[in-house]
Amino acid sequence: MKTILIINGHPNSESFNQAIFETYVSEAKKGNVNIETIEIAKLKFNPSLEFGYQKRIEMEQDLIEAQEKISRANHIVWIHPVWWGGLPALTKGFIDRVFAPGFAFKYRENSVWWDKLLAGKTAHIITTLDQPAFYYRFAFGRPSINQLKKSTFGFCGIKTKKITYFGPIRNSKEEQRKSWLEKVKVLAQKDCLS
């Protein structure tokens, strides 16, 4: 049976990202799939990779469990807001600590190349913005998407199948947000079937 892992990368549990996360989880649970979740804000870990990858930092239990969930997942749904063009600091720290050498990738000895240890998995990135999606893409080059899709997922072998934008969030009305959440339900249904 397919396993979908839904990750919420917003540090505020009262955000619209939380509503997207909860709606997606609720709808996906209706499908014939296994559902696992990670709410990065609820994890207890040091987000700073203090020594880079030169010196090992002991993995906290929450990060060990996150790696286990990523290992079991066939498909990862990653929800995050765009802050200053990129990811929230806590979410970036999660990536630094979890997508580590030996787990997500492995450099080849005496080579510039590496092995992609998470190959075979797929992803769907869902992001919220305070500007229109086309502006984020064409004026700024969508840096948070590039970071996740190319520099993280692609580097580790995960193929991003879909990217969904919701925005502008700022000043959005309740009716618009309800409409977006209805779209999230449809996205969850499609991810369960694909």
N, C-alpha and C positions, 0 to 999 in steps of 0.2 A: 504494500500500500504506500502511496506517495506521502511524503512528509513535507509540510510547509512550515517554515520558521518565519514568524513575523517579528521584526525588530523595530522598536520605537526609539528613535534617536533624539527625541526632544527632552530636555531636562525638566520641563514643567508638566506635572501630571494634570494640570487644568487647561492645557493648551488645546488648540484645534487638532494638532497632531495626535493627541490622546484620543480624541473623538474618532479620528480616522482609524487609529489602531484598534480601538474597541469595536467599531463597526465592522472592520475587516475581519477581526477574529470571530465575532459573533456569526457573521455570514459564512465564513469558511468552515466553521464547525458543522454546518448543515451539509457539507459535501462529504464524499466518501474518501477522506484523507485524514492523516494524522496531523494535528496542529500543535506546534510548540511556540513559545513566545519568549522574548527578552525585552524588558523595559530597562534600558541602560541607566536611567535615573535611579532605579531601585537597587542597583548593584553596589556592593561595597568593594571598591578597589582604588588603587592609586593610579590616576590617569596619566601620570608623568613617566615617560620612559627615561628615567634619570641618567642612565649610562648608555643610551642608545642600545645597540645590540652587542656592545663590547663586553658587557658584564651582565650575567643573568640576574633577573629580579624574580623572587619567589612569586609564583602565581597564586592569587587569592582564589578561594573556593568558587566564588561567583564567576570568575573568568574561566576556571577549569570547566564548570558546568556550561558556560557559553560555548566553549570550544566543542564540547560533547554534542550540544544541540546543533551547531553548525555542521559537524561531521555527519550527523544523522539526517540532515535536511537534504531533500532533492531540489527544493526551490526555496529561495530566501526573498522575503518581501521586506524592503528596508524603507522605513518612513523617517523623514527628517525635515526640519525647517532649513531655509537658507539664511544664514546670518553672515553679514559682511561678505557675501558671495560664496561662502563655504559652509562647512559643517560646524555645529556648536563644539566648543572645546572639549566637553565631556565625551562627545561622540567620537571626536578625533582621537582622544586618549584611549577609548575603547578599541578602536582599530589598531593603534600602535601596540597595545598590549596583547590583544587577542590574535590578530593576523600575523603571528610571529614566525620566524624561521623555524623549520622543523614541523610546524603545524600547517601553515598555509602555503609555504614555498620552501625550496631548498636550493641554495646555490651549489653549482657543480664545481668540483675542485679544479683549480687552475683554468677557469673558464669565466667568461662574462655572462654565460647563460645560466638558467635556473630551471628547476622542475616545479610545475604547477600542481601542488598537492591537493587542491580542491576542484580539480577538473571534473567535468560531468554534471556539475550543479548549475542551476539557472537562477536568475534574479529578476525582480521587478522593483524599480526604485520609484517611490512616491514622495514627492517633495512639495512643500508649501513655500510661497513667495509673497513678498509685499509689493510686487511689480508684475506686470503681465509676463507670461512665460516667453513670448517671442522676444521681448526686450532683454530678459535675462540671458537668452540664448545668443542673440545677435549683437547686443551691445557689450556683453561681458564674457561671452564664450562658455557659459554655464559651468563655472569651475567646480561646484560641489558634485555635479553629475560626472564630470570628467574624472574627478578624484575617485569617486566610488566605482564607476563603470570601467575605467581604463587602468588607473593606478592602483586600485585595490582588487576589485573583482577580477578584472582581466589578467592582472599580474599573477593571481592565484589560480586561474583557470575557470572561474565562474563566468558564465555567459549571461549578460544582461539582455533579457528578451523584451522588456517594456519599461518605458519611463512615463510617469504621469505627473503632471503639474497641477496644483490648485493655487489660485491666486488671482488678483491680489487679496490677501487675507485681511490686511489692515483696512478698516472701514467696511468690510463685507457685512451684508445684512443676514439676519437669521434665515430668511427664505433661501438665499444663495447657499449658505452653509448646509442647509437641509438637502438641497439639490446635489451638492458635492458629495454628501454622505450616501445619497442614493446611488451615485456613480461608483462609490467605493464598494457598495454591495455587488454591483455588476462586475467590477474588476475582480473581486474575491471569487465570484462564481466562475468566471473565465479561467482564473489561475488554478482553481480546483480541477477543472476539466482538461486543461492543457498538459 
